[in-house]
Amino acid sequence: MTDDIVVLGSGYAGTGAVKRLEDELDGEADLTWISDVDHHLVLHESHRVIRDPSVRDKVTFDCESLKAPSTRFINERVDALDTDERTIELADGSTVDYDYVLVAFGSQTAFFGIDGLREHSLTLKSLDDALEIHDAVKDAAAEATTDDPAHVVVGGAGLSGIQSAGEIAQFRDRHRAPIDISLVEGLDNVFPNNDPVVQAKLTKLLEAADIDVLTGEFIGEVDEETVYVGDDTELDYDVLLWTGGITGQDAAQTVDVEQDERSHRINSEHDFTTSDERVFAIGDAALIDQPGDENPAPPTAQAAWQAAEVAGLNLARTVRGQPLETWQHEDKGTLISVGDDAVAHNVVGVNEVVETFGGLPAELLKKTVAARWINDVAGLGAAARAFPDM
């Protein structure tokens, strides 16, 4: 009897694993791919849509067009996973049986119990989110004047916050829109817990883009008009974007495997197995153990991209009864854009690691990395069309 393998999610982890499984399987198992959206989004470039919504055609790819004909795709939200019955419950009331399942449905935004934040902020986790941010910024600018500019506040100065603020600044400059932008980070520097050199370069680019950077005090409360930062700072806002952290999807709470009690991200080994031999987990949905490191693999696009190759292979090996491969995250560097500028940090070159640089080389490298992923999942033509807008 043929095994049923199900992959949940169409992000980097899910899409990459499906592509590897399709390459590995030769009629040895039936493959089903389930996602609550009908496309794969190049999430680390989704901030480009904030400036220009037409970019969405360059960073989204229909799952039906990406998959092999033999793979069944279901566009529906996962509500629950029953490990006893080995069934996946979907939002439309239907169920899908599995012999092995890869949980790769990503994460959702964490609000950390900050009063009013969930109710009044926008987030950036999907294409619809990016389009909503664009519309909100555009509408706020249309109602503003030079004497009374719109105020956009971005909470969280990690990758998403920095890049989103940069795109809002580019929208402002392109349309000569009356917009003030504030980027708020509770820790002492932008791009927290990273090298001071890259933090300084990013701060310089943000300030050159006329973005007000506030660090060292956390957002404590939000109402419909004001963001309260620390004890003394009040920021009236027209648009509030929150990018300050992630937590597990609601459906992850239903999976009877070992997981973090607070975030409900699933604990997985460095071969992506979990406490249930039929359940594998990867990407933002998981806390993936790393040999020799007390910290799990980072929840980044780069890590999910790397891990997906091995996860797909391991599912195929499980079906065949073969030993599994282990995965160790290899940090190949970080690329961060601020509008049309960029900073590259700890990039792995041919013979050495280049620590930090900016300018045209960093901009071209960021475009190249995005195009490489698009080439892997959608082909050279799609990568070439996307390259100028990355």
C-alpha positions in Angstrom: 0.0 0.0 0.0 1.3 3.4 -1.0 2.1 5.9 1.9 0.4 9.3 2.0 2.8 12.2 2.7 1.3 15.6 3.5 3.2 18.9 3.6 1.5 21.8 5.4 2.5 25.3 4.2 3.7 27.1 1.1 6.5 29.2 2.5 10.2 28.5 2.0 10.1 25.4 4.1 7.0 23.8 2.7 7.6 24.8 -1.0 11.3 23.7 -0.9 10.4 20.4 0.8 7.7 19.7 -1.8 10.1 20.4 -4.7 12.7 18.0 -3.1 10.1 15.3 -2.4 8.9 15.5 -6.0 12.5 15.0 -7.2 13.1 12.1 -4.8 9.8 10.1 -5.1 9.2 7.8 -8.0 5.7 6.6 -7.3 6.8 5.5 -3.9 4.3 7.6 -2.0 1.3 9.9 -2.7 2.1 13.6 -2.0 -0.5 16.1 -0.8 0.4 19.8 -0.3 -1.9 22.0 1.8 -1.8 25.8 2.3 -4.2 28.5 3.4 -3.0 30.6 0.4 -2.8 29.4 -3.2 0.6 30.8 -3.8 4.2 30.8 -2.6 5.4 34.3 -1.5 9.0 35.3 -1.5 8.5 36.7 2.0 11.9 38.3 2.5 11.1 40.5 -0.5 7.4 41.1 0.3 8.3 44.6 1.7 8.8 45.7 -1.9 5.1 45.5 -2.4 4.6 48.3 0.2 6.2 50.7 -2.2 4.8 49.3 -5.4 1.9 46.8 -5.4 2.8 45.7 -9.0 5.8 43.9 -7.5 3.5 41.2 -6.2 3.5 39.6 -9.6 7.3 39.2 -9.2 7.3 37.7 -5.7 4.2 35.3 -5.8 3.9 32.0 -7.7 0.8 29.9 -7.9 1.3 26.6 -6.1 -0.6 24.8 -8.9 2.1 26.0 -11.4 5.0 25.1 -9.1 3.9 21.5 -8.2 4.3 18.3 -10.3 1.1 17.0 -11.9 1.1 14.0 -9.5 1.1 16.2 -6.4 -2.4 17.1 -5.0 -2.7 20.7 -3.9 -5.4 21.8 -1.4 -6.0 25.5 -0.8 -7.4 25.5 2.7 -6.5 26.5 6.3 -5.4 23.8 8.7 -7.4 23.9 11.9 -6.1 20.9 13.7 -3.9 17.8 13.5 -5.0 14.6 15.2 -1.9 12.4 15.7 -3.9 9.5 17.1 -6.1 9.2 14.0 -3.4 10.6 11.7 -5.8 13.1 10.2 -5.6 16.8 9.3 -8.7 18.8 9.9 -9.3 21.7 7.5 -11.3 24.9 8.0 -14.0 23.7 5.5 -14.8 20.7 7.7 -13.0 18.2 5.5 -10.1 15.9 6.7 -7.0 14.6 5.0 -5.4 11.3 6.2 -1.6 11.0 6.4 1.0 8.4 7.0 3.7 11.1 7.4 3.2 14.8 7.8 5.6 17.7 7.5 4.4 20.7 9.6 5.7 23.7 7.7 2.9 26.2 8.1 5.0 28.9 9.5 4.3 31.3 12.4 2.1 34.3 13.2 3.0 37.6 14.7 3.5 37.8 18.5 2.1 40.8 20.3 3.5 39.9 23.8 0.4 41.0 25.6 1.0 44.7 24.9 -2.3 46.4 25.5 -4.0 47.5 22.3 -1.2 46.4 19.9 -3.1 43.5 18.3 -6.2 45.6 17.7 -4.6 48.7 16.2 -1.5 47.5 14.3 -0.9 46.0 10.9 1.5 43.1 10.4 3.6 41.8 7.5 3.2 38.0 7.2 1.5 37.7 3.8 0.9 39.3 0.4 -2.5 40.6 1.7 -0.6 42.2 4.6 1.8 44.0 2.3 -1.0 45.3 0.1 -2.9 46.5 3.2 0.1 48.4 4.4 0.5 50.1 1.0 -3.1 51.1 1.0 -3.0 52.4 4.5 0.1 54.5 3.9 -1.3 55.8 0.6 -4.6 56.8 2.2 -2.9 58.4 5.2 -0.7 60.5 2.8 -3.7 61.5 0.8 -5.4 63.0 3.8 -2.2 64.7 5.1 -0.6 68.1 4.3 2.9 69.5 4.5 1.9 71.3 7.7 0.2 68.3 9.1 2.0 65.2 7.8 0.8 61.6 8.2 2.8 59.7 10.8 3.8 56.0 10.2 5.2 54.2 13.2 7.0 50.9 12.7 7.5 48.8 15.8 10.5 46.4 15.9 13.8 47.1 14.1 14.7 43.6 13.0 14.9 42.7 9.4 11.2 43.2 8.6 10.9 46.4 10.5 14.0 48.0 8.9 13.1 46.9 5.4 9.5 48.0 5.7 10.5 51.4 7.0 12.8 51.7 4.1 10.1 51.0 1.6 7.7 53.4 3.2 10.4 56.1 2.9 10.8 55.2 -0.8 7.0 55.5 -1.3 7.1 58.9 0.4 10.0 60.1 -1.7 8.6 58.8 -5.0 5.2 60.4 -4.5 6.5 63.5 -2.6 4.1 62.5 0.1 3.8 64.3 3.5 4.8 61.4 5.7 6.9 61.2 8.9 8.3 57.8 9.8 9.4 56.5 13.2 11.1 53.2 13.8 10.8 52.0 17.4 13.1 49.3 18.9 12.9 48.4 22.6 16.5 47.2 22.7 19.5 49.5 22.5 20.2 49.2 18.7 18.5 48.4 15.4 19.1 44.9 14.2 19.4 43.8 17.9 22.0 41.3 19.1 24.2 41.7 16.0 27.5 43.1 15.1 27.9 46.8 16.1 29.4 47.6 12.7 26.4 46.5 10.8 24.1 48.1 13.4 25.9 51.4 12.8 25.7 51.1 9.0 21.9 50.4 9.1 21.3 53.3 11.5 23.2 55.6 9.1 21.1 54.4 6.1 17.8 54.8 8.1 18.7 58.3 9.2 19.8 59.2 5.7 16.3 58.1 4.5 14.8 60.6 7.0 13.5 57.8 9.3 13.4 58.8 13.0 15.0 55.9 14.9 14.0 55.5 18.6 15.8 52.7 20.5 16.2 51.7 24.2 12.5 51.8 25.2 9.7 49.4 24.6 6.2 50.0 23.4 4.0 49.6 26.5 0.6 50.4 25.2 -1.3 51.4 22.1 -4.7 53.0 21.5 -6.4 54.1 18.3 -4.4 57.3 18.1 -1.2 57.0 20.1 1.7 54.6 20.7 3.1 54.9 24.2 6.9 54.2 24.3 8.6 53.9 27.7 7.5 56.2 30.4 7.6 59.5 28.6 7.2 59.2 24.8 3.9 59.4 23.1 3.7 59.0 19.3 0.5 59.9 17.6 0.1 57.8 14.5 -1.9 57.4 11.4 -0.5 53.9 10.5 1.1 51.5 12.9 3.0 48.5 11.6 4.2 45.9 14.1 7.1 43.5 13.2 8.3 42.7 16.7 8.3 38.9 16.9 6.8 35.5 16.1 4.8 32.7 17.7 3.4 29.4 16.6 0.2 29.1 14.5 -3.0 28.3 16.4 -3.2 24.9 14.7 0.2 24.0 16.3 -1.4 23.9 19.7 -3.5 20.9 18.5 -0.5 18.8 17.6 0.2 16.2 20.3 4.0 16.5 20.1 6.6 18.1 22.3 6.6 21.9 21.8 7.4 25.1 23.5 4.7 25.8 26.0 4.7 29.5 25.4 5.1 29.9 21.6 3.8 26.5 20.6 6.6 26.1 18.1 7.2 22.4 17.7 10.5 20.8 19.0 12.2 18.9 16.3 15.6 17.2 16.0 18.3 18.1 13.5 16.8 15.5 11.2 13.3 17.2 11.6 11.8 14.3 13.5 9.6 15.1 16.5 8.3 13.1 19.5 5.8 11.5 17.1 7.5 9.3 14.5 4.9 10.3 11.9 5.3 14.0 12.4 8.2 16.1 11.1 8.5 19.9 11.6 10.5 22.6 9.9 10.8 26.4 9.4 9.2 29.0 11.7 6.7 26.3 12.9 9.6 24.5 14.6 12.4 24.9 17.1 15.0 22.8 15.3 17.8 21.4 17.5 21.4 22.2 16.4 24.2 19.9 17.4 26.7 21.7 19.6 24.6 24.9 19.9 22.2 25.7 22.8 20.1 27.8 20.5 17.7 26.3 17.8 18.2 27.2 14.1 17.2 30.8 13.4 13.7 31.4 12.0 15.0 32.9 8.8 14.3 32.4 5.1 17.9 31.3 4.6 17.6 28.6 7.3 14.2 27.3 5.9 15.6 27.3 2.4 18.5 25.2 3.5 16.5 22.9 5.7 13.8 22.2 3.2 16.2 20.2 0.9 17.1 17.8 3.8 13.5 17.6 5.1 12.2 16.5 1.7 15.0 14.0 1.4 14.3 12.6 4.9 10.6 12.1 4.3 11.5 10.1 1.2 14.1 8.1 3.1 11.5 7.4 5.9 9.1 5.9 3.3 12.0 3.7 2.1 13.0 2.7 5.6 16.5 4.3 5.1 18.5 6.2 7.7 17.9 10.0 7.9 20.3 12.7 7.2 21.0 15.4 9.8 21.1 19.1 9.1 23.3 21.9 10.5 22.4 25.4 9.7 25.2 27.2 7.8 25.0 31.0 8.2 25.9 32.4 4.8 25.5 36.0 5.9 22.7 38.6 6.1 21.4 41.0 3.5 19.3 43.9 4.5 17.8 46.6 2.3 16.8 50.1 3.3 14.9 51.2 0.2 17.3 51.0 -2.7 20.3 50.8 -0.5 21.5 47.6 1.2 24.0 46.3 3.7 25.6 42.8 3.5 27.1 41.3 6.7 29.2 38.1 7.2 28.7 37.0 3.6 30.5 33.8 2.7 32.7 34.4 -0.4 34.7 32.0 -2.4 37.6 31.9 0.0 36.7 34.0 2.9 33.9 35.7 4.9 33.4 39.3 4.0 32.3 41.0 7.2 30.2 44.1 6.3 29.8 46.2 3.2 27.2 48.3 1.5 26.7 50.2 -1.8 26.1 48.7 -5.2 27.8 45.3 -4.4 25.4 44.7 -1.5 22.4 45.8 -3.6 23.3 43.4 -6.4 24.1 40.6 -4.1 20.6 40.9 -2.4 19.0 40.9 -5.8 21.0 37.8 -6.8 20.0 35.8 -3.7 16.3 36.6 -4.2 16.6 35.6 -7.9 18.4 32.4 -7.0 15.5 31.2 -4.8 13.0 32.2 -7.5 15.0 30.3 -10.1 15.0 27.2 -7.8 11.2 27.2 -7.4 9.8 28.9 -10.6 12.6 28.9 -13.2 15.1 31.2 -14.8 12.5 33.3 -16.6 10.7 34.2 -13.4 14.0 35.0 -11.7 15.1 37.3 -14.5 11.8 39.2 -14.4 12.0 39.7 -10.7 15.7 40.7 -10.5 15.2 44.5 -11.1 12.6 44.9 -8.4 14.4 42.9 -5.7 
